[in-house]
Amino acid sequence: MEDKKEIIKIKEPISTANKFHSSELFYIEEAKLPFSAGIYTLTGCAMHWHHSWEILCQLEGEAYVRFGGEKIISRPGDITVISGEEPHETEKITKRHKILLLQFQMEPVLPYFSVAKEYQHIPSILLDPFRKVGHFNLRSKKVESIMWKIEGEYKKKILGYEIRIPAYIMELMVYFMRNDYICARRPATEVMIALEKIRPALSYIEENYQNHIELQNVAELCCMSMYTFCRVFKQATDYTFVEYLNHIRLKSAEKLLLSTKLPISEVAYESGFSGLSYFNRKFKEVYSMGPSRYRKISGNEEINNCEGYHHSRI
């Protein structure tokens, strides 16, 4: 039986400077330029997760890449795509070992996908095709070629590279969508109709989640009975009303935990939770740990330093 391993959340501090290669910490900073690319050699990195997407292209040697209970062998030419918040770890197999690695935040490119007809009129928080991907593997010269272009732009930093790299990232995402690695089908007509019916409710929740919200009042905004509203809301979002509201509030709480020193009780209150015990329970259901431990792990640089991890840029 395998030993139970602790999953580490890799620190992503808010910064205004580009410091992606200032240390051997394995993370991407939430900085002015939310992406990083380079050639990496590594002996291993313990099970961890971060908000950044990660694409690994095996250039030389072999390595294990593990996702929870699944473990694959990455060989030359193999490309592994890991979406944000997917727990994973790596372990080198061969002595000679090299990976072309790209890390990036999805937030800067998500607004551009809202212009695609498949995603028009869908609130960004419901763009779950990009949030529930998990991971997938492929072999593609086209993807590898785009990754090399990104690496070149990032290394040379010539005029306009800050614009060119997100454009290449979007090209990668379109490739994954068109080849069915990411499900990007337009929602069914009945789902689109349901979304339009509850649009006033979604807007109201976004603007008032920090306050007490009554289901009846939100239903009335949409000119529906509570029963009808709950049915239509579930059809449109795949969440119950309470699940969706908690989702919004937990995302707010996570940001406060990582960016402020507010006591846990104030984080809960500022995020719209009226009771601390309920907040703690819901937070643990989603993040697999309580908010205090989540903050401690996220803010501890020593725990974020993956043992045996080294990287080098060409």
Wavefront OBJ file of the C-alpha trace (Angstrom):
o trace
v 0.000 0.000 0.000
v 1.362 3.404 -0.927
v 2.062 5.960 1.767
v -0.445 8.771 1.846
v 1.294 11.873 0.522
v 0.542 15.444 1.411
v -0.561 17.635 -1.469
v 1.184 20.990 -1.461
v -0.369 24.155 -2.836
v 2.380 26.016 -4.676
v 2.600 29.648 -3.644
v 1.465 32.204 -6.222
v 2.083 35.597 -4.597
v 0.791 38.791 -6.135
v 3.707 40.772 -7.496
v 4.402 43.614 -9.880
v 7.805 42.341 -10.988
v 8.718 39.511 -13.328
v 10.590 37.086 -11.057
v 9.784 33.743 -12.582
v 13.414 32.582 -12.564
v 14.613 34.351 -9.425
v 14.763 31.111 -7.429
v 14.288 27.370 -7.671
v 10.731 27.501 -6.390
v 8.438 25.646 -8.756
v 5.611 28.102 -9.253
v 4.397 30.872 -11.482
v 3.797 34.213 -9.849
v 0.552 36.092 -10.353
v 2.507 38.961 -11.792
v 2.332 41.466 -14.622
v 3.205 38.707 -17.071
v 1.289 35.583 -15.982
v 3.335 33.029 -17.892
v 6.743 31.373 -17.844
v 8.642 29.109 -20.220
v 11.997 27.377 -20.219
v 14.078 24.223 -20.377
v 14.056 22.283 -17.121
v 15.987 19.374 -15.671
v 14.606 17.832 -12.496
v 14.962 14.882 -10.177
v 11.422 15.161 -8.915
v 8.728 17.365 -7.428
v 6.376 16.147 -4.691
v 2.597 16.052 -5.125
v 1.422 19.652 -5.374
v -1.073 21.913 -7.127
v -1.286 25.522 -8.283
v -3.689 27.734 -10.206
v -1.478 27.830 -13.277
v -1.892 25.549 -16.269
v 1.212 23.564 -17.126
v 2.365 21.935 -20.366
v 5.363 19.598 -20.331
v 7.061 18.403 -23.512
v 9.578 15.605 -22.894
v 12.732 16.349 -24.896
v 15.178 13.795 -23.516
v 15.023 10.891 -21.085
v 11.961 9.590 -19.274
v 9.974 10.656 -16.222
v 6.965 9.568 -14.209
v 4.104 12.052 -14.084
v 1.507 11.220 -11.471
v -2.038 12.549 -10.999
v -3.616 11.166 -7.839
v -3.745 7.390 -8.370
v -2.759 7.518 -12.060
v 0.889 7.423 -13.122
v 2.205 7.690 -16.678
v 5.674 7.461 -18.201
v 6.640 10.541 -20.196
v 8.971 9.706 -23.110
v 10.625 11.924 -25.748
v 7.933 13.579 -27.837
v 5.224 13.098 -25.208
v 3.276 16.207 -24.210
v 1.391 16.373 -20.906
v -1.172 19.127 -20.277
v -2.170 19.776 -16.663
v -4.960 22.234 -15.930
v -5.006 24.571 -12.962
v -5.662 23.072 -9.518
v -4.946 19.505 -10.704
v -2.708 17.763 -8.094
v 0.350 16.240 -9.734
v 3.953 15.202 -9.177
v 6.983 14.284 -11.286
v 9.865 11.883 -10.808
v 12.731 11.375 -13.215
v 13.523 7.848 -14.415
v 16.626 8.257 -16.556
v 19.801 10.094 -15.600
v 19.745 12.325 -18.671
v 16.521 14.242 -18.588
v 15.145 17.420 -20.161
v 11.684 18.986 -20.405
v 10.349 22.010 -22.265
v 7.886 23.478 -19.793
v 5.243 26.185 -20.091
v 3.209 27.606 -17.199
v 0.443 30.177 -17.596
v -2.637 31.613 -15.963
v -5.944 31.178 -17.810
v -7.510 34.404 -16.517
v -5.867 36.720 -19.097
v -7.160 34.644 -22.038
v -10.614 33.665 -20.765
v -12.271 36.945 -21.878
v -11.266 36.225 -25.472
v -13.144 32.933 -25.427
v -16.358 34.726 -24.497
v -16.563 36.059 -28.059
v -16.762 32.522 -29.461
v -20.344 31.532 -30.163
v -19.943 28.433 -27.953
v -19.377 30.675 -24.939
v -21.382 33.798 -25.691
v -23.718 34.847 -22.876
v -22.102 32.387 -20.436
v -20.754 33.953 -17.210
v -16.986 33.481 -16.950
v -17.337 31.571 -13.696
v -19.308 28.922 -15.581
v -16.605 28.372 -18.217
v -15.887 25.035 -16.593
v -14.498 23.340 -19.720
v -11.293 25.180 -18.757
v -11.609 24.461 -15.034
v -12.447 20.748 -15.031
v -10.050 19.449 -17.658
v -7.726 17.725 -15.200
v -5.000 16.448 -17.513
v -4.441 14.791 -20.864
v -1.575 13.522 -23.000
v -0.781 13.743 -26.688
v 1.979 13.679 -29.278
v 1.846 16.658 -31.616
v 4.586 18.380 -33.591
v 2.315 21.402 -33.928
v 1.938 21.794 -30.160
v 5.660 21.267 -29.637
v 6.402 23.873 -32.323
v 4.158 26.455 -30.635
v 5.796 25.743 -27.274
v 9.241 26.388 -28.797
v 7.949 29.687 -30.202
v 6.722 30.669 -26.742
v 10.052 29.679 -25.187
v 11.898 31.770 -27.781
v 9.704 34.822 -27.205
v 10.054 34.498 -23.443
v 13.849 34.111 -23.596
v 14.549 36.917 -26.089
v 11.898 39.324 -24.780
v 11.849 41.356 -27.971
v 9.323 44.113 -28.577
v 5.748 42.841 -28.268
v 6.514 39.489 -26.632
v 3.997 40.277 -23.875
v 1.285 40.245 -26.555
v 2.688 37.450 -28.704
v 2.881 34.821 -25.940
v -0.828 35.051 -24.928
v -1.642 34.798 -28.645
v 0.346 31.550 -28.862
v -1.357 30.270 -25.691
v -4.742 30.924 -27.289
v -3.559 29.059 -30.390
v -2.750 26.078 -28.174
v -6.172 26.214 -26.514
v -7.938 26.360 -29.878
v -5.940 23.311 -30.999
v -7.010 21.419 -27.863
v -10.637 22.439 -28.399
v -10.747 21.508 -32.079
v -9.154 18.126 -31.393
v -11.566 17.347 -28.536
v -9.003 17.388 -25.740
v -11.142 20.116 -24.186
v -14.905 19.867 -24.509
v -15.958 23.141 -26.092
v -19.359 22.317 -27.483
v -22.044 24.964 -27.400
v -24.466 24.260 -24.531
v -27.772 22.741 -25.499
v -30.476 25.171 -26.561
v -32.516 24.540 -23.425
v -29.464 25.373 -21.272
v -28.914 28.658 -23.124
v -32.594 29.535 -22.658
v -32.358 28.714 -18.953
v -29.222 30.871 -18.597
v -31.011 33.815 -20.138
v -33.918 33.384 -17.710
v -31.684 33.482 -14.628
v -29.313 36.195 -15.857
v -30.729 38.768 -13.378
v -30.039 36.309 -10.549
v -26.435 35.708 -11.639
v -25.778 39.444 -11.806
v -27.387 39.989 -8.413
v -25.293 37.254 -6.797
v -22.066 38.661 -8.265
v -22.845 42.088 -6.803
v -24.285 41.015 -3.439
v -22.684 37.692 -2.410
v -21.084 39.402 0.612
v -24.539 40.154 2.000
v -27.359 37.922 3.164
v -29.288 36.682 0.122
v -32.797 35.234 0.276
v -33.744 32.650 -2.309
v -37.249 34.064 -2.573
v -35.958 37.554 -3.403
v -33.646 36.233 -6.116
v -36.447 34.140 -7.600
v -38.657 37.220 -7.733
v -35.959 39.076 -9.680
v -36.438 36.451 -12.377
v -40.242 36.572 -12.082
v -40.442 32.941 -10.980
v -41.698 30.942 -8.054
v -38.957 29.477 -5.849
v -39.687 25.961 -7.127
v -39.466 26.988 -10.782
v -36.407 29.141 -10.167
v -34.498 26.303 -8.468
v -35.301 23.938 -11.321
v -34.259 26.430 -14.025
v -31.137 27.483 -12.089
v -29.969 23.874 -11.818
v -30.634 23.307 -15.511
v -28.645 26.418 -16.469
v -25.603 26.082 -14.213
v -25.515 22.452 -13.076
v -25.369 23.898 -9.538
v -28.141 24.249 -7.009
v -28.692 27.842 -5.925
v -26.941 27.240 -2.592
v -24.011 25.406 -4.248
v -23.482 28.259 -6.683
v -23.663 30.892 -3.967
v -21.172 28.962 -1.830
v -18.910 28.579 -4.872
v -18.785 32.355 -5.358
v -18.213 32.969 -1.661
v -15.460 30.349 -1.348
v -13.574 31.862 -4.285
v -13.731 35.220 -2.508
v -12.559 33.628 0.751
v -9.621 31.973 -1.010
v -8.444 35.320 -2.381
v -8.697 36.918 1.063
v -6.802 34.055 2.689
v -3.943 34.395 0.216
v -3.778 38.185 -0.017
v -4.655 39.456 3.490
v -3.921 38.716 7.133
v -7.562 38.936 8.179
v -8.627 36.466 10.895
v -10.488 33.436 9.563
v -13.724 34.667 11.099
v -13.445 37.976 9.211
v -12.591 36.171 5.972
v -15.783 34.164 6.382
v -17.845 37.253 7.167
v -16.364 39.358 4.332
v -17.127 36.538 1.901
v -20.783 36.345 2.890
v -20.786 33.419 5.332
v -22.803 34.099 8.458
v -21.386 31.219 10.504
v -17.747 30.212 11.017
v -18.433 26.503 11.485
v -20.441 26.344 8.235
v -17.681 28.205 6.399
v -15.009 25.844 7.741
v -17.040 22.802 6.744
v -17.728 24.014 3.212
v -14.138 25.149 2.712
v -12.825 21.739 3.718
v -15.262 19.994 1.364
v -13.801 21.892 -1.586
v -10.119 22.320 -0.654
v -9.649 19.102 1.379
v -8.329 21.092 4.341
v -9.466 23.872 6.657
v -8.855 27.556 5.827
v -6.156 27.964 8.506
v -4.078 25.116 7.129
v -4.692 26.269 3.567
v -3.328 29.716 4.421
v -0.356 28.260 6.293
v 0.674 25.976 3.437
v 0.142 28.652 0.806
v 2.273 31.149 2.692
v 5.153 28.870 3.711
v 7.989 29.218 1.193
v 9.971 26.356 2.709
v 7.171 23.889 2.032
v 6.915 25.085 -1.554
v 10.520 24.225 -2.379
v 10.264 20.879 -4.166
v 13.136 18.735 -2.962
v 15.547 17.769 -5.688
v 14.025 20.127 -8.216
v 16.432 22.034 -10.431
v 15.939 23.994 -13.581
v 18.160 25.667 -16.102
v 17.446 28.010 -18.962
v 19.215 27.735 -22.303
l 1 2 3 4 5 6 7 8 9 10 11 12 13 14 15 16 17 18 19 20 21 22 23 24 25 26 27 28 29 30 31 32 33 34 35 36 37 38 39 40 41 42 43 44 45 46 47 48 49 50 51 52 53 54 55 56 57 58 59 60 61 62 63 64 65 66 67 68 69 70 71 72 73 74 75 76 77 78 79 80 81 82 83 84 85 86 87 88 89 90 91 92 93 94 95 96 97 98 99 100 101 102 103 104 105 106 107 108 109 110 111 112 113 114 115 116 117 118 119 120 121 122 123 124 125 126 127 128 129 130 131 132 133 134 135 136 137 138 139 140 141 142 143 144 145 146 147 148 149 150 151 152 153 154 155 156 157 158 159 160 161 162 163 164 165 166 167 168 169 170 171 172 173 174 175 176 177 178 179 180 181 182 183 184 185 186 187 188 189 190 191 192 193 194 195 196 197 198 199 200 201 202 203 204 205 206 207 208 209 210 211 212 213 214 215 216 217 218 219 220 221 222 223 224 225 226 227 228 229 230 231 232 233 234 235 236 237 238 239 240 241 242 243 244 245 246 247 248 249 250 251 252 253 254 255 256 257 258 259 260 261 262 263 264 265 266 267 268 269 270 271 272 273 274 275 276 277 278 279 280 281 282 283 284 285 286 287 288 289 290 291 292 293 294 295 296 297 298 299 300 301 302 303 304 305 306 307 308 309 310 311 312 313 314
